Amino acid sequence: MFRAVFVLIPVCSTPATALTGAPEAPAVVPAEASDEDYGILRATQDVFRDVADGMRPHLVRIHTVGGTQPRSPMAAAPGDDDDPARSPFRDSPGSDFLIAEGATTGIVYSADGYIVTSSFNFVREPALISVLLPDGRRLAADLIARDQVRKIALLKVDAKDLSVPQWANLDELRVGQWAVALGLGFGGRDPFVSVGIVSALKRMQGNAVQTDAKLSPANYGGPLCDITGRVIGICVPMAQRPGELAGIEMYDSGVGFAVPKRRVDEIVATLRTGTSFYRGWLGISTRARMQGGVEVANVAVPSPMHAAGVFPGDVILAAEGRTIHQFRDIEQALYMLPAGEQVRLSLKRGEGEYTVLVTLARAADLGPLPEPEQLPEPQQSEEPNHQDVPDEE
C-alpha cells in the first residue's frame, strides 16, 4: 500500500505573528515518494488492469434501437388511454432522468447464450437489441424478461461455448475490500474501469452490495469485481423507492449498488421462463394521521387488501415488522417486493388489532377505487381474513 510521507517546511518569510498575531503555521507538502512506494503503486494499478483484461472475454456490448422515453403516470393528457383518472395505480419510472441512446454493458451468464444485464438498459422498450460478443460477432438478442424491481434483465443470443466468469462467494465478501466496476458503454475494445471499495453488504433489503466505485449508465449491467477478477455483482441503479429508474440520479456519486450472484440466480430462474417481475401494489389510498399508523382511506376492488378483508378506516400499524408512522414507511417496506410476494401487515380496527398476509399485485390487476358513497362498512360480525403468521416469516 502507498505510504504518504510529509515534511514540514516554512514558506512565509514574514512572521505570522506580524500579520495575524497568531503563531506561524508551517506548510505541509508531500515529499518525493521512494522507489518502493512507486513500486507499490505500479503493482496496484497492474492488479486493476489484470481484472479488466481477465473480464474482457466475459463482457458484451449491448446496442438498442428505437423505443421512447418513459413518462410519469401523471404526465398523461386527459382523455387519452393513459389518463391517470382511470386508475391511481400506475407504475412510475421513479425518475425524470432522460435516457440517451448508446451502448451499454452485459456479462455472459451461461455458455449457451444467456446474457445478464441491468433492466435500466431497456426502460425505453427498444424495438431491436443486438449484442457484440468478445470475439467480434454481432448477434441479434431477445429480451427474455426483466425484473423491474431488482433491475435485472435477461437476454438470449444464438451462440454456444461462451466464456462464463467466476463469481465471488457472497459469504466471503468483506466491507472495505477493493471493488472494480467495469463497463463497455464508452466504446472501444477494452472496458473502462472505476475503482472503489465494498462500502456495505445486504443493502436494499438484502438485495445488493454497496460500493463507492463510480457507477453510471455506461456500466449499468456490467460487473463489479474483486481484485481476483471474480464478479461480486451486476451494477444497477437503486434507491429506497419504487421505479425502474429510481436511483439513476445518484450516478457517479460514489453510492452505487450491485446485485450479487445468489440473488441474480434466484431472479434469472424466473426470467428464463419468460416471466417478468413488476412492482407490487396493495391497492389502497391512505389518509394521514397525527400519530399511531396510517389510515386506509379507500380500497380498490379487486385488490390484495380487499381480498384480505381490509376496510376503509382500518389503520396500518406495521409492515414486515416495520412500524408505520406515515405513508413513506409503507413505501420503504415494500419497494423491493415485486408483485406475487407476500407481505405481513398489522392493522387496527376499532379497538382490536389483527394481522394479515397480503399477496402484492401488479398495477394492471387492480380495480378502481369505489366512489365515497359506494364505500362498504364492516359489519359487526365481519372479520378480516387474518392469519396466524410465524414471527420468523
N, C-alpha and C positions, 0 to 999 in steps of 0.2 A: 504494500500500500504506500502511496506517495506520502512522504513526510515533509510537511511545510516547515521551513526554517526561517526565522525572522531575526533581524538585528535592529538595534535602536541607534539612530543617527540623528543628532540635532541638525536641523536645516535652516533655522532662522538666526541671522546674526544679531538681530535686535532683541534684547532681553524681553521675554513675555511679560515680565512684571511692569516694564515701562509702557506697555500697550494696554494691558487689561488689569494689572495689579495681581494677576494670578501667577502661580509658579509656571515656569516654562515646561511645555509638554513635548517630549521628543517624538519625532515622526517614526512610524513603523513601516519599513519597506522590506520586501522579501529578498533574501539572499539568493545567490545563484544555487540552483539545485545541483547536487552531486551527480556523478555518472551513475551511481547506484539508484538514485531517485529517478533519473531518466529511464533507466533500465526497467524499473518497476512500472513506470507509466507506459512504456512501449509494450511490455508484456501484457498489461491490462487491455490496451487497445487491440492487441493481437487476439485476445480472447473474444472480444466483441466481434471482430472480423471473422473469426472462425465460426462463431454462432451463425452469422449471416450466410457465410459460404456453405455451412453444413445444412442450413434450412432451404437453400435455393432449390434443390431437387424436389421439395415438397410444396413449394408455393406456386400458386396460379394467379394470373391477372384476369380479372373479370371485366368485360365490357358489356354495357347495356345500351339499347336503342329504344327511344320512344318513352311513353309514359307522361304523366302530368304531376305537377306539384300537389301534394295532398293539402287539403284545406281544412280549416277548423269547422266543426259541425255548425257553428253559429254564423258561418260566412255564407251559407246558402241563401239564395234570393227567395223571398216569399212567393209561393205558388209553384216553385219547381219541385221536382221529385225528391229533392233533398231538403225540403223545407223542415227546419227543426221543430216547427209546431206540430208536425206529425208525431213526433216522439221525442221526449227529453233524453233518451238513452242513445247517444251517438258516440262511436269510438273516435276520440280526438287523436291527432298525431302527437300531441304532447309538446309541440314547439312550432313556432312560425319560421323556423330555420329554412332558408331556401336551398334546395338540394341542386347542385350543379351537375351537369353531365361530366363523366370522367371515369377513368379506370379505378377499380377497387381490387381488393385482395381476398383470396381464399386459400385454404390449405387442403391437401388431399386427405380424405378421411378413410378411404378404403381403396385397395388396389384395383377394384372393378369399376372405378369411375365416379364414386360419390365424393363430392366436394362440400366442405362446411365453410360457412362464411357468416357475416352479420346480416340480419334481415333489414338493417338500415339501408343496405345497398339496393333494396327492391321496394321501398316505400312508394316510389313513383309508378309502380306496376308497369315495368318496361315490356314492350312488345317482343323484343328479341334479346337474347342473352348469349354471349359467346365466352369461351374460356381459352386463354393462351396457356398451354401446358409448358412445363420447364424444358421439354425437348423442342419447342418451337412450333408445335402443331396448334392450330386454332380450330376449336370444335364448337359446334352449337351445343347449348346446355339447356336442360329442362329444369325449371324451378319445381321441385317435387312438393315442397310445403315449407312453411316458415312459422316460427314461434314469435308472435308479435309482442310477447310479454318478456321473455328472456333474451330476445333479439338474435336468435339463431336461425339461419336458413340452410336448406339442403338442396344442392344441385346435383344433376346427374349428366355425365358425358359418356359417349360411346368409346370407351378406352379400357385397356387392360394393362395389368402389370405396372400400375403407377406406384411410385415410391411413397410409402406411408411413414410419417415421422414418429419418433418416440415421444411419449407423453410423460410428464412428471407425475409422481405419486402425490396426490393432494395431502396425504398424511405426513409427508416428509417436508412440505413447504414450511418455511420459517419467515416471520416478519423480519425485514432488514436484509434479506438476501438479494443479490443482484437480479434484475429483471430486464430483458432486452425485447423491445417491441419492433416487429418487422412489418414492412408493407411494400407493395409494388404500385401504389397509386400514383406515384410521380413519374412513371415511365422508366425506361432503361432496363437493362437486363438484371442488374443487381438490386436487391432490396435496400431501401433506406432504413436507417437504424435510429432508434431512440432508446436511451439507456436510463434506468432508474433502479428502484428497489421495490420489493413487495412491501406495501405500506400496511396492509391489513388482510386478514383472512375472514371467510364466512360473512362477507358483506352482502348487502341487498338480500336480506333474509336467507343467507346461506347459499345464494346462487352465484357469487362472484368473488374473485380475488381483486383487491385494490392495489394499484400501483401509482407511483409518481412519474413513471415514464410518460413522455408526451404522446397521447393518443389523439387521432384526428380522423376525419373521413378518408384520408389517404391510406390509413392502415386498419380501419374497422374491418373486421373479418379476417385479419391476419393474426399471427401467433404472438403471444407473449411468452418468451422463452427464459429458461435458466441458463447459466453460463456453460452448462454441458451440452446445450443445444436441444434439450427436451422442451416440449410445449407445456407451458403452465396453463394456458387457456386461450380462448378466442376473444380478441379485443372487440368490445361492443360499447355503445353509449348507454348509460343507465342513470337513473335518478329516482328519488323516492316519490314518484308519482307515475300514473299510467300514461301510456302513449309510446308508440314505436320510435318517435324522435326524442322522447324525454331524455335529457342528459346531454344532447348534442351541443348545447350552449357552453358546456364545460370543456370542449375540445382544446387540447394544448394547454390546459390549466394545471397539469400535474395531479389531477384527480381523475383517474381512469380505472376501467374495470375489464376483467377478462373472465369468461365462463370456463371453469375447469372441466377436465375430461369426464369426471363422474357425472356431472350434470349434463354435459354435452351428450354422453351416451344415452342417458335417460330420454332426453329430448329427441335425439335422432331416431331412436327406436320407434317413436310415434310418427315422426316426419316421414320415415321411409314408407309408411302405409299410405301416404298422401294426405294425412290429416294434419291440419294446421292448428296452432294454438291462438286463441283470441282473448282479449281482456274479459275478465269475469265480472258480472254485474249482480247486484242484489235485487234491483228492480223497485227502488223506493225513492221518494223525495223526503227530505228531513226538515225539521224546524229547530232553530237554535234555542237552547235553554241556558239560563244563567248558571246552572250547576246540575250535576247529577245525570250525565249522559246526554244522548242526542235523541230527540223525539221523532218518531216516524210520522210524517205528515200525510203521506199517501202511499198506496201500494199498488203497483201495476198488476193487471190481470190479463194473461198469466204472468207469473214471475216466481223466482225461488222463494221470496218472502211470503207471497200469497200461498204457495204450496205448503209452507211451514206453519201456516196459521197465524201469521203476524198481522195485526190490525193497526190502522192509524191511531195514534195516541199511545201506543206502546213505546217504551224508552229503551234504546240500546245502551247497555251498561259496559259491555266488554266484547271484543272481537279477538279470537285466538289468544285469549288470556290477557290482551292489552286493554287497559282501562280506557274508556271512551269519554272524552270531555267535549269534543267538537267534531264536526264532520271530517276535518283533516285527519283526525286519528283513525277514522274508519278507512279513509283512503290509504293511509300508510300501512294499515294492517292487511290490506287486500291487493296492493298494487303489483305484487309478484305472484298472484294466484290467478291462473287462467280459468276460463270457463270449463266446467266439468270438475273442478276441485271443490272440496267441501271446506266450509269454514264454520267454526263453532262460535255461536253468539249467545251472550247472556242478556236477557231483556227483563223489563219490569212492566207489569200490567196492574194498574191499581196499586194495591199494597203487596201483591205477590210477585215473585221472580221466577223465571223459567229459562231453560237452555234449549237451543235448537241446533241441529246440524243442517246447514243450508248448502245445497249444491249450486254453485255460481253458474250463470247462464250467459250466453252471447247476447249482445245488444239486439241482434236480429230476431231473437227468440222471445223477446219481452213484448207484452201487450201495452196498451195505453194506460195512463193514469186516469182513474174514474173522475168525473166531474164532482165537485163538492157535494151536490145534492144526491149523488149516487154512492157516496162512501158508506160501506157497511159498518155496523157496530157489533162488537162481540156480544153474544147472548150470555146470560148468567151461566148457562150450562155448557157453553162452548169453551173447550180447552185448546190451547195451541198444540201443534204436533211436536211436543217436546220429546227429547230423547235423553237417556242417561248416557253421558259421554265420559269415558275414562279420562283421568287427568293427563295421561301421557299422550293422548291423541292431539 
